[in-house]
Amino acid sequence: MVEYTEWTEIGHSVYKQKGGTYSGRESAQQVTSVLADFWRQNKDTLKAASRSEARQIAQSEMTV
């Protein structure tokens, strides 16, 4: 099971892995906002996922 805090950690990790960079606090907040929106729309799926499954979801859904 993945909780919201784990989802945001995974999402920021994938963002950096895909070459995303933060140009300041606002940029990191924007990434978090997108992750939060995705969480709200897909909460049941993410809560049922393992960490590796959540990472796969983030990798397939995220564009940088």
Legacy VTK file of the C-alpha trace (Angstrom):
# vtk DataFile Version 3.0
C-alpha trace
ASCII
DATASET POLYDATA
POINTS 64 float
0.000 0.000 0.000
1.241 3.430 -0.943
0.258 6.443 1.131
0.191 10.015 -0.123
3.590 10.936 1.335
5.194 7.907 -0.332
3.504 8.827 -3.619
4.969 12.331 -3.550
8.429 10.963 -2.698
8.184 8.500 -5.584
6.892 11.212 -7.911
9.723 13.631 -7.127
12.253 10.830 -7.523
10.851 9.885 -10.942
10.742 13.562 -11.937
14.472 13.908 -11.198
15.242 10.560 -12.846
13.561 11.774 -16.036
15.757 14.877 -16.061
13.438 17.287 -14.298
15.062 20.079 -12.341
13.758 22.540 -9.808
14.354 26.220 -10.497
13.303 27.198 -7.008
10.663 26.522 -4.439
7.791 27.258 -6.820
8.926 24.576 -9.252
8.972 21.892 -6.550
5.537 23.048 -5.405
4.230 22.767 -8.966
5.425 19.163 -9.202
3.821 18.400 -5.839
0.574 19.987 -7.021
0.472 17.773 -10.119
1.208 14.715 -7.982
-1.577 15.711 -5.577
-4.067 16.059 -8.438
-3.093 12.627 -9.755
-3.448 11.180 -6.236
-6.967 12.586 -5.874
-8.041 11.117 -9.209
-6.375 7.723 -8.692
-6.272 7.286 -4.912
-7.801 3.793 -4.815
-5.395 2.453 -7.441
-2.370 4.009 -5.767
-3.376 2.855 -2.277
-3.663 -0.707 -3.600
-0.292 -0.530 -5.365
3.087 -1.583 -4.057
5.900 0.965 -4.103
7.310 -0.577 -7.282
3.902 -0.494 -8.953
3.444 3.141 -7.929
6.868 3.942 -9.385
5.867 2.266 -12.656
2.684 4.326 -12.731
4.631 7.522 -12.131
7.151 6.619 -14.837
4.462 5.886 -17.395
2.291 8.916 -16.589
4.913 11.598 -16.004
6.328 13.741 -18.746
9.105 16.222 -18.044
LINES 1 65
64 0 1 2 3 4 5 6 7 8 9 10 11 12 13 14 15 16 17 18 19 20 21 22 23 24 25 26 27 28 29 30 31 32 33 34 35 36 37 38 39 40 41 42 43 44 45 46 47 48 49 50 51 52 53 54 55 56 57 58 59 60 61 62 63
